[in-house]
């Protein structure tokens, strides 16, 4: 019996793990925005509807978790969708930076790391 070797680039595995982390953090942000509004400065948002932002973060976080599974299985479409999802997460974090600046800046940096890992380890 021969052992099968994985053809998934190591950078993709790292990116999948980081996408799981960012997707989970986006889900936490969305749930927090919907359930406990006192942690956010709603008046500092571009659009002053924290509930809308919470739903957007839930959608992005769920999308990122699904994409992480695609990347981890080595599906080629997963890498492209991972970069697209990280881009949209950066965009949404940038637009909602007024509500929770530190959290948004951390997620922007982590999502940039995801794009970098997927782009540089493309095979």
N, C-alpha and C positions, 0 to 999 in steps of 0.2 A: 504494500500500500504506500503510495507516495502522498506526501502532504501537499495540499494545494496552497500556493502562495497567493496572497492578496495583491491585486494589481492596482489598489487604491493608493495614490500618492500620500505620503505621510503628512504633507501640508493640508490635504483635504480632510484627513482624520482630525487634525488639530482644528481646522476651520469648522468641521461639523460639531465638535465639542464646544467651541466658542459660540456657534450659532445657537446651540441648545441653551447656553448661558444667557445670551442676549434675548432669545425668544422668551425665556422664563422671566427675565427682568422686565421685558415689555409687558408680559401678562400681569406681573405684579403691579406695574405702573397703571395699567388699565383697570385692574380690580380696585386698586387704591383710589383712583380717580372716581370710580363709580360708587364706592361705598363710604369713603371717608374724605370729604372735601376740605377738611381743615388743614391738611398737610400741604396744600397747593395754594398758590396765589392766582386765583381765577381771573382777577382783573388784569394781570400781566400777560395773559394769553393773546395771541393774534386774533383768534375768534373766541369770544368769551363764553363758550359752552364746554365746560369741563366734561360733561357727560359724553359729548361727541368725541372729544379727545380720548376718553377712556375706551370707547368702542373702537376707535381707530387703532389704539395700541393693542387691544385684544385681537383684532384681526391680523395685525402685523406679527404679533407674538405667535399666534397659531400658525400662520404661514411659515414663519422661520422654523418652528419645530418640525413641520412636515418636510421642509426643504433639508433640514439637518439629516433626517432619515434618508432622503434621496442621496445626499452627498456621501453619507456613511456606507451606503450600499454600492457606491461607485457609479451611480447613474450619471451620465454626462450632462443631462439636462439639469441635474441638481446644482452643479457648479454655477451655471448661468443664472438659474433662479436664485441661488444663494447670493450672488453679487447684486442682483436686482432687488432682492429683499433687503439686503444690508443698505443699499442706496436709499430705498424708500424709508427705512428706519432712520437713517441719518437725516433725511429731509424732514420727517415728522418730528424728530427730536429737535432739530434746529428751529422749526416753526413753533414748537411748544416750550422753548428754552426758558421763557419767562415764568412759567408755573413752578418749575423745580430745576434751577440752573445746574446745580452740581450733578444731579442724577442724569440730566440730559447730556452734559459734557462727557461724562464717563461712558454713556452708551454710544455717543458719537465716536469716541476714540476706539471702543471695542468693535463697533461695526466697520470702521475703517480698517482695522486689523483683519477682519474677515475678508473684506474685498481684496486686500493686499495678499493674503494667503492664497485665496482662490485664483487670483490673477497670475501670481508668480509661479504657482505649481501646476499650471495647465499643461496637460500632456496630449 
